[in-house]
Amino acid sequence: MDLRVRKWSFEFRWAQVEEWKPAMELVWRTFMKYEGKEYTQEGIQHFFDFITDDDLYRLFLNGEYRLMVALDQGRIIGVGSVRSRNHLSLLFVDEAYHRRGVGSTLLGKLCEYLKAETGESFMSVQAAPYAVEFYRKQGFHALCHELHYAGIRVTPMEKEF
């Protein structure tokens, strides 16, 4: 499956090793701008610990934590990842690129990958409050009401392919 597809001038492909750190910096920056205000200090710390965890990085290096990047002239403008077979783990787009199809394209490419390469028929996500409406527009439905744990607020959602 060729993932080097361009939409506008954006490139979408699997992340390279040297892109891990800038990708996680984009995730953190975007999280703090849009999600951090919805979380307790415990939740913010929990999220930071997740994205800076050495074990997560090792999983990425071993190909067990797939991370896709969106680039504009070589600069990372969005990231999306899957883990545990079919769970969307991270989907973040730089603020300057919101509403330009970057998040939708990343999500679509990840769904295509899951369907074609792993045989999955659905994707799950623990949607943060800011993202629930985006996921609904992408065909996800809520599995239950918003949940709270470890200072984090999420709505479990799922999309069938």
N, C-alpha and C positions, 0 to 999 in steps of 0.2 A: 504494500500500500504506500503510495507516494504522498507524503505529508507536506512536501514543499509546495504548497499552494499559495498563490498570492491573491489577495483581495485588496483593491486599491493598491497601495504600495507596501502593504503589510505582508510579512512572511510568517507562516505557521509551520513549526517543526518541533521535533523532540529536542530538548535542551542538551547542550554539551556540558561537560564537567566544569569548565571555567565559567559557565553561566549560572551555576547554583547560587553563589553568593549574591550577585546582582538581582537574581530572581527573588530570593528571599528578602532582600532589601525593599524591593517593590511591594511584595506582599505585606511586609511590616508597615511601610509608609501608608499604604492604602487602607490596611486594617485600622490603623490608628485614626485616620481621617474619618472613616465611615462607620466602623464597627466599635472601636474602642469606647466611644461615648455611651454605648448601650450595655457595656460589660462592667462588672465590678473589677476592682484592682486584682482580685484573685483570678478572674477570667482573663484579664489582659496578660497576667504573668503566665497563666497556663498556655495561652496561645503562643506567646513568645518562646516558652520552653519547647513547645512542639516544633516550631519552625527552625529553631537553633539546635535541635537535638542531634548529636553525633550519630546515633543509631538511624535516624531518618536519612541523614546524608549517606551513610553506608548502604542503606537500602536503595537509594538513588544510584549510587555507584555500581551496585550489583544488578541494576535493571529491574528491581522489585518495586520501585516507587517511580512510576512513569510521570515525567514532568514535560509538558509541552510549553513552548514559548511563542509569543507573538512578537515580531520585531518590526520596527520602522527604521529603515536604513541602518540596520545592525544594532539598534538600541532596543532593549527589552521593554515592551509596553504592556504586556499581559502574560499571565501564566495560568496554567490549569494542570491538575494532577489527578491521577486515580490510584487507589490502593485497595487492598482486600478484594481483589477481583473486579468489582464494579462500583466502587464507592468514590464519588467525586470528593477529593480531599481539599483542594484549594482551587479557587477560581477568582483571580484578581486582575483588574485592568487599571492602568495608570489613569488618574483623574482626567488628564488632557485628552484621553481617547475614549471616554465614556460616550455611549450612544453613536458609535461609529461602526458597530458590528464586530468588534474585537472579541468581546465576551461570548456572543452568540456563535461566532465562528470557532473559537476555541472549544466551546462545549460541543458543537456539532462534530468537530474532528475527533474529540475524545469518544463520543458516542459511536462514530463510525469505526474507530479502532476497537472498541469493546465488542461491537457486533461482528466485525469481520475477522479480527485476529484472535479473540478469546471466546467467541460464540455466546456472549452474554445477550440477554434479551431485555435488560433493564439497567438503569443506573439509579443509585441512591445518593442522597446528599443530606447533610445536616445544615439547613439553610439558616444563616444569620438573619436577624430582623431586616436589615437593609436590603437583603437579596431575595427575600421571599417572592415579591412581585415579579422580579426578573425571571426567576425559575418558573413561576406560573405561566408567564408568557412563552417560555420555552417548552411547555408541555408537561411540566412536573405537577403532581398533585400532592397535597399534604396527607400524611399518613395518620397524623394526630395533631393535637394542639401543641403550641410552643412548649418546649421543655426547658428547665433550668437545672444546670449542674456545674459544679466547680466554678461558679461565677460566670458561666457562659449561657446565652440564650440561643436556642436553635429550634427550628421546625423540621422534623424529619419529613423528607419528600422523596418521591420516586417518579421515574419516567420510564415507560416501556418503549422499546424500539419497534 
